[in-house]
Every structure is written in C-alpha cells, then in structure tokens.
Amino acid sequence: MARLTPANVELAREIIGCYPRPKSALIPLLHLAQEQDGYVTDDAMAHIAELVGITPAEVLGTCSFYEMFKREPVGTYLVNICTNISCMLVGGEELLHHAEEALGIKAGNTTGDGLFTIEEVECIAACTEAPCLQVNYRYAHRLSNDGFDELVEDLRAGRRPDIPPHGVLARVRQHIPAGRAAGAISPESNEAPVWLPPPAQPEGGTT
C-alpha cells in the first residue's frame, strides 16, 4: 500500500492552501489518493491525516461514509448498474444479469484480468434515461444488452478515451496562481478576506 507520491504531496499542499482549515481539504485529498492508486489505501489515509493534522481514524470515518471512495482494489473500469424502480421497470435487473454473464462474475466482484468490477447500485439520477449505468461515474443511457456488449468491447480495445481509469475525476486540474487566489483565512481570524471591499469611511475621512 502506498503513501502519496512526492508530486501528489506537493499537489496536496496546494489543495490544502485553498481552505481556511487544513482538514476542510479532506475529501479532495481522498480523491487524490484514489486517483493515484485506484482506491484509497490505509497508508494514504495515514499520510493525509499527517498533512491535515487529524487522526487516521477521522480520515477513515470520512472515507468510509462516501460510496465513491473504495478501500479495496477495484477494476480499471467500475461498472455501476442501476436496478432501482425506474431502471427495474425497463430492464435494469435483466441488464445486470446480462453483464454478470458477459463478464463471468457476480456483482461485487472483479474480472480475472482486473479490467472490470460490477456493482449493483440504487438510483444514479438518470431515471428518464433508464436503463442506465455508469462506468467510472460516466453515464451510459438507455442501454440494451447489445449496447452493453459494445461498450465492453470498446473499453477493452481502448476506444473510449472519454472514460479514464477508476479514480480519475477530471482530465484538467484547476490551479489558481498565487496572485489570483482569494486567500484562505481562518474563521477565527479578524482579518477580512481580500475579496471583500474595504469598510466605508465616514464622511470627512478617518477619525
């Protein structure tokens, strides 16, 4: 299991600097750890705790609360298939069963080549496009069994550059130049944020 790489430590410090309290950066730092390894390792959580000044148990508490953070390795492509009511009514469960047969695994497992993990999930907020699924949280709408097979074939062949490996949230990371940052000020500070206008002076100037 891996701690954050030196390059990611530098990026983590940049992320922490955007928040008034270091621990406020916890969720983006967990995403950074998951992007690095494909899941959030115990060592990465301990490293994050050091960086933001909290205990590893507090990091674990946040990591374990959110479904999108995985604490065990998953496939390069995490396939979330919705079987909630809207999808169920138009074939969501049948799509799940077809995916299990096509990939040779049951939901909750990963293919032997490490490429695909299947998960059965509840509503993914695309009810008008049912049945639907997500691959690494990118949507595929109104999917038939044939459409699923085509999707899998395209992923195996590398024909879906719009779907990056699991853990990658965005292809372009925001960086704020030092001179353009609004400034992260502790809530306990009496200093006004730089983006607030100075207080109005009474007529006749200062007293």
N, C-alpha and C positions, 0 to 999 in steps of 0.2 A: 504494500500500500504506500501511496506517495503523499508527501507534503507538497505544497505549492512550489513550482519551479521558481528560480530566481527572477525570470521575466514576469511570471504571474505575481510574485511578491511585489515587484515594482508597480504592476497594474493594480494590485490590491490596495497599495498605499494611495494611489491616485484616486481610487474609488472611495476609500475611507475619507479622504480630504474633501469630498463633496458633501459630507454630512456633518451636522452640528455635534453629534456624539459618535464615536467610532463604532459602537455596537449597532447603530442605525444602519450600517452598511452590511449587516449580516446576510440578508437574502441575496443581494448581488454577489457577495463573496461566495456563497454556496453555489450559485450558478457558475461562477468562475471555476470552482473546484470540479464541478460536474462536467464542464466543458473540457477541462484538462484530461480527465480520466474516464469520462463516460458515465461515471457515478461518483458519489461523494464518499471518499474513503475516511476511515477513522483518523488516520494521520492528518488528512487535510482539515478535518474538523478541529483537531487539536491545534493545528497551525493557525487556523482562523481565530480560535479562542485567544491565542497569544497576541495576534495582530490587533484585536479589538478590545482586549483587556477584560474578557469574561471567562467563565469556566467552560471546559469542553461539554459538560452536561447541558449548559444553556444553549450551546450551538446545536447539540443533538436534539434538544427539545424543539427548536425551530425546524431543523431538517426533517424530523420525523413527523411533524404536523402537516407538511405540504406533500401532496401526492406526487408532484412533479420531480421531487428530489428522490433519487434512487440510492439506496445504501448497499446494494449488491450489484455486481456487473449485469448489464442487460445487453441485448444485441446492438449491433450498429444501427439497426432500424427498429424502433419500438413502435409496434402497431397496436393502437388503441381502438377497439371495435365497440361501438355503442350498441347496447341492447335495451336501452330504456324505451319508454312506451312508444314514442313516435317512430323510432327505428324498428322496434319489435313488430309493429303493425305492418310494416312494409318489407320485412325480411331480414332484420338485423341479426336475429339469432341464427337464421339459416346462413347468413354471411359469415358469422363467427365459426359455425361448424365447418363450412367450406374452407375457411382459412386454416383451421386446425388440420383438416385432411390434406390440404395442398402443401402445407409446410411440415406435416408429420409430427406435430407437437400439440399439446393441450395448452389452453390459455394459462398464463403464468409461467411458461417455460420458454427456452431459447433453443433455436436450431443448433445442430451439432457444429455447423460451420461458424457459429457466432454472429450470423448476419441478422437474424430476425427473432424478436421476442413478441409474443402475442399477449395482450391484456384485454379482458372484458371490462368495459367501463360504463358508468352511467352517463347521463346527458352531457354532451360536449357542445351544446348550444348551437346546433345547426339543424333544428327539428324540421324546418321546411325543406331541407336537402337530404332527408333520410332515404335509404340507409347510408350512414356515413361513418368514416373512420378517420383517424389521424395517424400519420407516420412522423414520428419525432415532432408532434404537435403541428404538423402541416396537414391541412384538410384534404380529403378526397370525398366528393359528394355523389349521392345517388349511384352508389357503386353496385354493380351486378357481380356475380361470381366470375364471369369472364373478365370484367373490369379489374377485379382483384388480381386475377392471374396475370393480366397485362402489367399491372402496377409492380408486382413482384418481379416479373421478368425484366422490366425497365430498371428497377433498383439493382438487381444482380448484374446487369450489363453496364451500370454506371450512366444510364440515360436520364437520370433525374437530378441534375446539379442543383435544383431548387430545394432539395431535401438533403441537408448536411447530416453528418453523423450525430448520434444522440448526444445531447449536452450543449450543442451549438445553438444559441438563441438567435444570433444575428450575424450577418456577414460583415457588417460595418459597425465598429465600436465607437461610441461617442467619446471624443476627447475635447475638453474645454481648455483653451490656452489660459495660462496663468493670469494674463491681463484682462481676460474676459469673464473670469469666474465671479459669481455674485458674492462669494465669501461665505464660509460656513461658520456661524457664530453660535456658541453655546447658548441654550435658552436661559442660563443663569447670568449671562453677560449683560451689562448695561450698555454695551456698545451697540449702536444702530447698524443694521445691515447696510452695505454700501449701495444697495439698490433702492433704499428709501431716501426721499428728498430730505435735505436738512430742515430742521424745525423753523417755522416762520419767525422772523424777528419782529419785535414790537415797533410801531412807528417811532421814528426818531432815532433808530439804531439800537445798539445794545445798551443795557443798563449796568 
